[in-house]
Amino acid sequence: MRSRYFSAATFAQRVYLSVALFASTSSIAGRVDGAVLSNVPAYDWWYGCSPTSAGMMMGYYDINGYDGLRYDNLVPGGVAELSTFGNSGALANQIIASPGHITDFYGGESPSDGSNKSGDDLSAPYHIFDSLADFMGTSQDALSNYNGSTKIYNYGNGERLYYSYMPFFGVDPSYGASYTDLSGMYGIYEYVTYAGYGVNTLYNQLTDNNVAAGFSLADFQNEVDNNRVVLLHVTGHTMFGYGYDGDTIYFHDTWDADPHTMTWGTSYSGLALKSVTVMELTGGTPVPEPGASVMLGIGLLGFAAYRRRSVMIDPII
């Protein structure tokens, strides 16, 4: 696992980029010990750890809803499973990486885990995008993503990088593709809107163990206290965070169904905590009053406030 740095000509300064390689509706979940969300999915790695972890995020809100609203089309066809281990045909797997995605972009494995293989995509036209891995750019040779990899951008100074800023960055000259196509976080927004919902907020942010102004333990605790889950990006990997006990945080790692913990700001399995992805949904169906109207917000906040930075690339395995 190596890190390398490069300049992006379209940015006024430098921006941070992490590339992740991976290789009945219930009420809102309650908390155990006041800090750990219950009814959280544990999904097996499915053609990329970033879309798998994002799939757990979608599954959580599909199962539990959010803020008194139902979001049961995030995983269409029924209620999302709590686990996909031993169930390759799970509904959740279809929204993580659909059969069309696998056919078009994941043509084989070399080495055995497939994490370093590229050049195996079929020629366009591709299937109609219908899964997180599609929209997040995972495994797509045209975006310089080898099998299982996804690009996650962050501001290097620790500010929040909102999805709504990405269209203003234009084309990343290092890859010859637009930032909206390259950004895994922007792909999450695209999947949410594809499912018929919107976001009130969606951003990436470096954690405060990397830069003082970054996302803190208190920020993470606030998300959990408000029944929201968080994507945790460590060196070479993405995981699904859903609880805390003091400075200990709880997450699923996509490798097994067990709950795992680490101290905030440290490392898990030798992989240092790098950044987070935070999302707040809008546009769900009211549970108590199904006939009430709901505004479908797309959360396009901050267009005028976006700023350009430069990026650090940290391969995520």
C-alpha positions in Angstrom: 0.0 0.0 0.0 1.8 3.1 -1.2 0.9 6.8 -1.4 1.8 9.2 -4.1 1.2 12.9 -4.7 0.5 14.8 -7.8 -0.7 18.2 -8.9 -4.0 18.8 -10.6 -3.8 21.6 -13.1 -7.4 22.5 -12.9 -7.1 23.2 -9.1 -5.8 26.5 -7.8 -3.8 24.6 -5.1 -3.9 20.9 -4.2 -6.8 18.5 -3.5 -6.7 15.2 -1.7 -7.8 12.0 -3.5 -8.1 8.5 -2.0 -8.4 5.6 -4.4 -10.1 2.7 -2.7 -9.2 -0.8 -4.0 -11.2 -3.6 -2.9 -10.3 -5.2 -3.9 -42.2 -4.9 6.1 -40.2 -1.7 6.9 -39.1 -1.2 10.5 -39.0 2.0 12.5 -35.7 3.9 12.8 -33.2 1.7 14.6 -32.7 2.2 18.3 -29.3 2.4 20.0 -27.6 -0.1 22.2 -25.8 1.4 25.2 -26.9 4.8 23.8 -24.3 4.9 21.1 -24.4 1.8 18.8 -27.1 1.7 16.2 -29.1 -1.6 15.9 -30.5 -3.3 12.9 -27.4 -2.5 10.9 -26.4 -4.6 7.8 -23.2 -6.6 7.5 -22.5 -7.2 3.8 -19.8 -9.4 2.3 -17.3 -7.8 -0.1 -19.1 -7.6 -3.5 -16.8 -6.3 -6.4 -15.4 -3.4 -4.4 -15.3 -2.4 -0.7 -16.4 1.2 -1.4 -19.7 0.2 -3.1 -20.1 -2.7 -0.6 -19.9 -0.2 2.3 -22.1 2.3 0.5 -24.5 -0.7 0.0 -24.6 -1.2 3.8 -25.5 2.5 4.1 -28.3 2.1 1.6 -29.4 -1.1 3.3 -29.5 0.6 6.7 -31.9 3.3 5.5 -33.9 0.9 3.4 -34.5 -1.3 6.5 -34.9 1.5 9.1 -35.9 4.6 7.3 -34.6 8.0 8.5 -36.2 10.9 10.4 -39.6 9.2 10.4 -39.5 8.6 6.6 -39.3 5.5 4.6 -36.6 4.9 2.0 -37.6 1.4 0.9 -36.6 1.8 -2.8 -32.9 2.2 -2.0 -32.9 -1.6 -2.2 -35.8 -2.4 -4.5 -37.6 -5.7 -4.6 -38.1 -6.1 -0.9 -36.5 -5.2 2.4 -32.8 -5.2 2.3 -31.0 -8.1 4.0 -29.2 -7.7 7.3 -26.4 -10.0 5.9 -25.3 -11.1 2.5 -22.8 -13.6 3.7 -23.5 -17.0 2.1 -26.2 -15.3 -0.1 -24.7 -14.2 -3.4 -28.2 -13.6 -4.8 -29.1 -11.1 -2.1 -31.1 -8.0 -3.1 -28.5 -5.8 -1.6 -25.8 -7.3 -3.9 -27.8 -6.3 -6.9 -27.6 -2.6 -5.9 -23.9 -2.9 -4.9 -22.7 -4.3 -8.2 -25.4 -5.6 -10.6 -24.9 -8.4 -13.1 -24.5 -5.9 -15.8 -21.8 -4.1 -14.0 -19.9 -7.4 -13.4 -20.2 -8.4 -17.0 -19.1 -5.0 -18.4 -16.3 -4.1 -15.9 -15.1 -7.1 -14.0 -13.9 -9.6 -16.5 -11.6 -11.7 -14.4 -9.2 -12.0 -11.6 -5.4 -11.5 -11.6 -4.0 -12.1 -9.0 -6.6 -14.3 -7.4 -8.4 -11.5 -5.6 -8.7 -9.5 -8.8 -7.5 -6.3 -7.1 -4.9 -5.4 -9.6 -6.5 -6.4 -12.9 -7.4 -3.8 -15.5 -8.0 -3.7 -19.3 -10.7 -6.3 -19.1 -13.8 -4.0 -19.6 -16.1 -4.8 -22.5 -16.5 -2.1 -25.2 -19.3 0.4 -24.9 -22.2 0.6 -25.1 -22.5 -0.7 -21.6 -25.6 -1.8 -19.7 -27.8 1.0 -18.3 -26.2 1.9 -15.0 -28.3 0.5 -12.1 -25.9 -0.1 -9.2 -23.6 1.8 -6.8 -20.5 0.4 -8.5 -21.7 1.7 -11.8 -22.2 5.3 -10.6 -19.2 5.3 -8.3 -16.9 4.4 -11.2 -15.7 1.2 -9.5 -13.5 -1.1 -11.6 -13.9 1.0 -14.8 -10.9 1.1 -17.0 -12.0 4.4 -18.7 -11.6 6.0 -15.2 -8.3 4.4 -14.4 -9.9 2.2 -11.8 -8.7 -1.4 -11.8 -10.9 -4.2 -10.6 -12.4 -3.3 -7.2 -11.0 0.3 -7.0 -12.9 3.5 -6.5 -11.7 7.1 -6.2 -12.6 9.1 -3.1 -11.7 12.9 -3.2 -11.1 15.1 -0.2 -9.9 18.6 0.4 -6.4 18.5 1.7 -7.0 21.2 4.4 -9.7 19.2 6.1 -12.7 21.2 4.9 -15.8 19.4 3.8 -15.9 18.5 0.1 -19.6 18.5 -0.9 -20.9 16.5 -3.8 -22.4 19.7 -5.3 -18.9 21.1 -5.8 -17.7 18.3 -8.1 -19.4 19.6 -11.3 -17.4 22.8 -11.0 -14.0 21.1 -11.1 -14.4 20.0 -14.7 -11.9 17.4 -16.0 -9.1 15.9 -14.0 -6.2 16.1 -16.4 -4.5 13.1 -14.6 -7.3 10.8 -15.8 -8.9 12.7 -18.7 -12.3 12.3 -17.2 -14.7 14.6 -15.3 -14.6 14.7 -11.5 -18.2 13.8 -11.4 -17.5 10.6 -13.2 -14.4 9.9 -11.2 -15.7 10.7 -7.7 -17.1 7.8 -5.7 -18.9 10.2 -3.4 -20.7 11.9 -6.4 -21.6 8.4 -7.6 -23.4 7.8 -4.3 -25.5 10.9 -5.0 -26.3 9.7 -8.5 -27.4 6.3 -7.1 -29.7 8.0 -4.5 -31.3 10.1 -7.2 -31.6 7.0 -9.4 -33.5 5.4 -6.6 -35.9 8.3 -6.4 -34.6 10.3 -3.4 -32.3 13.2 -2.7 -29.7 14.3 -0.2 -29.8 17.2 2.2 -26.1 16.9 2.6 -23.4 14.6 1.2 -19.7 15.2 1.7 -16.2 13.7 2.2 -13.8 15.0 4.8 -10.4 14.1 6.1 -10.4 13.0 9.8 -8.7 15.1 12.5 -5.9 12.6 13.0 -4.7 13.7 9.5 -5.4 17.5 9.7 -6.5 19.5 12.7 -9.6 20.9 11.0 -10.8 17.5 10.0 -13.8 15.3 10.9 -13.7 14.6 14.7 -14.8 11.9 17.1 -17.5 14.4 18.3 -18.7 14.8 14.6 -18.9 11.0 14.3 -20.8 10.7 17.6 -23.2 13.4 16.4 -24.0 11.4 13.3 -24.7 8.2 15.3 -26.8 10.2 17.8 -28.9 11.4 14.9 -29.4 7.8 13.6 -27.0 8.3 10.7 -24.3 5.9 9.6 -20.9 6.9 8.2 -18.5 5.5 5.6 -15.0 5.2 7.1 -12.0 5.3 4.6 -8.8 3.8 6.0 -5.6 3.3 4.0 -6.6 1.2 1.0 -10.1 0.3 2.3 -13.6 1.5 3.0 -15.8 0.4 5.9 -19.3 1.0 7.4 -19.4 2.9 10.7 -22.5 2.7 13.0 -21.6 3.3 16.6 -19.3 4.4 19.4 -18.5 3.9 23.1 -16.4 6.7 24.2 -13.5 7.0 21.7 -14.1 3.4 20.5 -16.0 3.3 17.2 -17.9 0.3 15.8 -18.0 -0.7 12.1 -18.3 -3.6 9.6 -15.3 -4.2 7.5 -16.8 -6.1 4.4 -14.6 -9.1 5.2 -16.8 -10.9 7.8 -20.1 -10.4 9.5 -18.7 -9.6 12.9 -18.7 -6.2 14.6 -15.3 -4.6 14.8 -13.9 -1.7 16.8 -10.9 0.7 16.8 -10.0 3.8 18.8 -10.9 6.9 16.9 -8.0 8.4 14.9 -5.9 5.2 14.9 -5.7 2.2 12.7 -7.6 -1.0 12.0 -5.7 -4.1 10.8 -2.7 -1.8 10.1 -4.8 0.5 8.0 -4.8 4.1 9.2 -8.1 6.1 9.4 -8.1 8.7 6.6 -11.5 10.2 5.9 -15.2 9.8 6.0 -18.3 10.1 3.8 -21.4 11.6 5.5 -24.9 11.7 4.0 -28.3 12.9 5.1 -31.2 11.8 2.9 -34.3 13.6 1.8 -37.4 12.7 -0.2 -38.7 9.6 1.7 -42.3 8.7 2.2 -43.9 9.7 5.6 -44.7 6.7 7.7 -47.4 8.1 10.0 -49.2 10.1 7.2 -48.6 8.4 3.9 -50.8 10.9 2.1 -48.7 13.9 3.2 -46.6 15.6 0.5 -42.8 15.5 0.9 -40.4 17.8 -0.8 -37.7 16.0 -2.8 -34.6 18.0 -2.0 -31.5 17.4 -4.0 -29.2 19.2 -1.6 -27.4 21.3 -4.1 -26.0 23.5 -1.4 -22.8 25.4 -1.6 -22.5 25.9 -5.3 -21.2 29.4 -4.9 -19.0 28.5 -2.0 -16.9 25.7 -3.5 -13.2 26.2 -3.5 -10.4 24.5 -5.5 -7.6 22.6 -3.7 -5.0 20.0 -4.8 -5.2 16.3 -4.2 -3.2 13.5 -2.5 -3.7 10.0 -3.9 -3.7 7.2 -1.3 -4.2 3.8 -2.8 -6.9 1.9 -0.7 -6.6 -1.9 -0.8 
